Amino acid sequence: MKKNNKKTLIIAAVVLVALLAAFACVYMVFGPKAHKGSKEIVIEVTGSNGETTDYELATDAEYLIEAMDELAANGSGFTYSGSDGDYGMMIEIVNGERALYAEDNAYWALYVNGEYGQYGADSQPVADGDTYSWTYEFAQ
């Protein structure tokens, strides 16, 4: 009888694995597909004069810098540049306005959904529905 229970258990395990594989295949074929622009984000720019410009973007970017590259390339008028440093890319110019801490005690601050950013543009993950704000600020 022990041998029969062991055989039944093995058959049940094989059937379970086969069912899981079948469900996985069905999900891969009929499940939701990522499409171009699967994330809707907003990139805001607030210059030294206090004026804010919003840019809406549909993107598949994983990191903010990739979304910024897409935005700069699509004719929106958004531009940026920076330099690589020990902690990633330091954004120095946005939409033609330069903020260099060493020269004018100003910098481009990154906010994510209104909260001060914890990452640089090249390491900030992009999530659907988020707003990324570049704000010209003076150091205190």
Secondary structure as the mmCIF struct_conf table of DSSP 4:
data_model
#
loop_
_struct_conf.conf_type_id
_struct_conf.id
_struct_conf.beg_label_comp_id
_struct_conf.beg_label_asym_id
_struct_conf.beg_label_seq_id
_struct_conf.end_label_comp_id
_struct_conf.end_label_asym_id
_struct_conf.end_label_seq_id
HELX_RH_AL_P HELX_RH_AL_P1 LYS A 2 PHE A 30
BEND BEND1 GLY A 31 GLY A 31
TURN_TY1_P TURN_TY1_P1 LYS A 36 GLY A 37
STRN STRN1 LYS A 39 THR A 46
TURN_TY1_P TURN_TY1_P2 SER A 48 ASN A 49
BEND BEND2 GLY A 50 GLY A 50
STRN STRN2 THR A 52 THR A 59
BEND BEND3 GLU A 62 GLU A 62
STRN STRN3 TYR A 63 TYR A 63
HELX_RH_AL_P HELX_RH_AL_P2 LEU A 64 ALA A 73
TURN_TY1_P TURN_TY1_P3 ASN A 74 GLY A 75
BEND BEND4 SER A 76 GLY A 77
STRN STRN4 TYR A 80 GLY A 85
TURN_TY1_P TURN_TY1_P4 ASP A 86 TYR A 87
STRN STRN5 GLY A 88 VAL A 94
TURN_TY1_P TURN_TY1_P5 ASN A 95 GLY A 96
STRN STRN6 GLU A 97 ARG A 98
HELX_RH_AL_P HELX_RH_AL_P3 TYR A 101 ASP A 104
BEND BEND5 ASN A 105 ASN A 105
STRN STRN7 ALA A 106 VAL A 112
TURN_TY1_P TURN_TY1_P6 ASN A 113 GLY A 114
STRN STRN8 GLU A 115 TYR A 116
HELX_LH_PP_P HELX_LH_PP_P1 GLY A 117 GLY A 117
BEND BEND6 GLN A 118 TYR A 119
TURN_TY1_P TURN_TY1_P7 ALA A 121 SER A 123
STRN STRN9 PRO A 125 PRO A 125
TURN_TY1_P TURN_TY1_P8 ASP A 128 GLY A 129
STRN STRN10 THR A 131 PHE A 138
#
